[in-house]
Amino acid sequence: MPELGFAEDVEIGAPIEAVYSYRLDFTNLPEYNPSVSNLRRTDGGPEPGVRAEYAFDVSIEEMGGQQMPQTLKVVEADGPERIVFEVGPWYAREICTFEPTDDGGTHVVFAYVTYVPDELDNEEGRALIESSGRRQARLELDLIKKNLEV
């Protein structure tokens, strides 16, 4: 299946450790992604980090708000610089990187690689996937920024 990649970034006025920890604890996901509901941890583990798995429902705006079940698995957690996780059922991998800024804040980048289903592997379909993904990344980054810049 073909792939598509893109990235979004933001500067957050909070220390790198705080931003990294907030993102790594995916129980926070509904706080910065209003499309997420019914979030639950499915691996039975107590701490955020590698091998943590979650299930949730996401409301898909482009599909009239239809609820779609999703899974999320943390595959790398190299704190406080990098988190990698995979989301399904449409495979997507997100690489989150965190760098301290000179003023004590954090520069955050969300980079995505997602498979493109055959039926959407055309100019219009790829544009839809990328615009939807960028909009979602921007929303999450902006809400994380708002939540952490108290």
VMD Tcl script that draws the C-alpha trace (Angstrom):
set ca {
  {0.00 0.00 0.00}
  {1.39 3.48 -0.80}
  {2.39 5.90 1.95}
  {1.94 9.61 2.61}
  {3.96 11.74 5.02}
  {3.68 15.23 6.48}
  {4.61 17.17 9.64}
  {3.38 20.05 11.82}
  {5.20 21.86 14.62}
  {4.74 24.38 17.43}
  {6.69 26.14 20.16}
  {5.25 25.54 23.64}
  {6.14 27.72 26.61}
  {6.71 24.81 28.98}
  {9.78 22.72 29.88}
  {10.62 19.78 27.61}
  {10.06 17.21 30.39}
  {6.52 18.49 31.04}
  {5.59 18.49 27.35}
  {7.08 15.03 26.77}
  {5.34 13.54 29.82}
  {1.98 15.06 28.88}
  {2.14 13.63 25.35}
  {3.41 10.22 26.49}
  {0.46 9.77 28.86}
  {-2.24 9.07 26.30}
  {-4.95 9.16 28.97}
  {-4.63 12.92 28.25}
  {-5.68 12.40 24.61}
  {-9.32 13.56 25.02}
  {-8.02 16.84 26.52}
  {-6.36 17.82 23.25}
  {-8.37 15.83 20.73}
  {-12.09 16.60 21.10}
  {-12.93 13.89 18.52}
  {-11.79 11.16 20.94}
  {-14.20 9.38 23.27}
  {-14.36 6.11 25.21}
  {-10.58 6.00 25.75}
  {-9.30 3.00 27.68}
  {-5.98 1.35 28.29}
  {-6.00 -2.21 26.94}
  {-2.59 -3.67 27.79}
  {-3.17 -3.76 31.56}
  {-0.02 -1.79 32.34}
  {0.03 1.01 34.90}
  {2.63 3.42 33.45}
  {2.79 5.31 30.17}
  {5.57 4.24 27.83}
  {6.70 1.58 25.38}
  {4.15 -1.21 24.85}
  {1.29 0.84 26.33}
  {-1.83 0.18 24.27}
  {-5.11 2.06 24.12}
  {-8.45 1.78 22.37}
  {-10.84 4.63 21.72}
  {-13.49 5.92 19.37}
  {-12.91 8.89 17.10}
  {-15.57 10.98 15.43}
  {-14.70 11.43 11.74}
  {-15.84 14.89 10.61}
  {-15.45 14.03 6.92}
  {-17.83 11.09 7.43}
  {-20.61 13.09 9.09}
  {-19.31 12.52 12.62}
  {-19.38 8.73 12.30}
  {-17.60 6.98 15.20}
  {-14.66 4.78 14.22}
  {-12.86 2.48 16.67}
  {-9.10 3.09 16.85}
  {-6.11 1.55 18.56}
  {-2.86 3.19 19.62}
  {0.38 1.47 20.63}
  {3.52 3.22 21.89}
  {6.50 1.64 20.13}
  {9.30 4.02 21.22}
  {9.68 6.38 24.16}
  {13.09 7.99 24.36}
  {12.49 10.75 26.88}
  {12.36 13.55 26.79}
  {13.23 13.78 23.09}
  {11.07 11.31 21.12}
  {7.85 9.29 21.17}
  {6.73 6.99 18.36}
  {3.34 5.36 18.24}
  {1.17 3.51 15.75}
  {-2.54 3.97 15.20}
  {-4.99 1.64 13.44}
  {-7.03 0.26 11.80}
  {-5.64 2.39 8.95}
  {-1.97 2.16 9.73}
  {-0.39 5.45 10.70}
  {2.85 6.10 12.53}
  {3.46 9.33 14.39}
  {6.92 10.45 15.42}
  {6.85 13.19 18.06}
  {10.09 15.02 18.71}
  {10.81 17.52 21.46}
  {13.69 20.02 21.62}
  {14.34 22.60 24.33}
  {14.27 26.23 23.22}
  {16.60 28.95 24.47}
  {13.79 30.52 26.52}
  {12.99 27.34 28.49}
  {10.17 26.21 26.22}
  {9.90 23.28 23.85}
  {9.82 22.97 20.07}
  {7.49 20.06 19.20}
  {7.21 18.32 15.83}
  {4.53 15.77 14.95}
  {5.64 13.85 11.82}
  {3.26 11.34 10.26}
  {3.52 8.44 7.87}
  {0.24 6.84 6.89}
  {-0.78 4.21 4.40}
  {-3.08 5.35 1.63}
  {-5.91 2.90 0.90}
  {-6.07 1.91 -2.77}
  {-9.45 3.62 -3.23}
  {-7.91 6.93 -2.07}
  {-4.62 6.61 -3.96}
  {-5.29 9.50 -6.31}
  {-4.68 13.24 -6.18}
  {-8.02 14.04 -4.52}
  {-7.80 11.19 -2.01}
  {-4.24 12.02 -0.99}
  {-5.18 15.70 -0.62}
  {-8.10 14.71 1.63}
  {-5.92 12.48 3.82}
  {-3.19 15.10 4.13}
  {-5.51 18.05 4.82}
  {-7.46 16.06 7.40}
  {-4.25 14.85 9.05}
  {-2.69 18.30 9.11}
  {-5.87 19.83 10.54}
  {-5.92 17.19 13.29}
  {-2.20 17.62 14.07}
  {-2.58 21.40 14.22}
  {-5.58 21.09 16.57}
  {-3.72 18.71 18.88}
  {-0.58 20.85 18.94}
  {-2.55 24.03 19.61}
  {-4.55 22.43 22.43}
  {-1.45 20.88 24.02}
  {0.11 24.35 23.91}
  {-2.99 25.89 25.50}
  {-3.19 23.20 28.18}
  {0.48 23.42 29.17}
  {1.01 27.18 28.97}
  {-0.79 28.02 32.19}
}
mol new
graphics top color blue
foreach p $ca { graphics top sphere $p radius 0.5 }
foreach p [lrange $ca 0 end-1] q [lrange $ca 1 end] { graphics top cylinder $p $q radius 0.2 }
display resetview
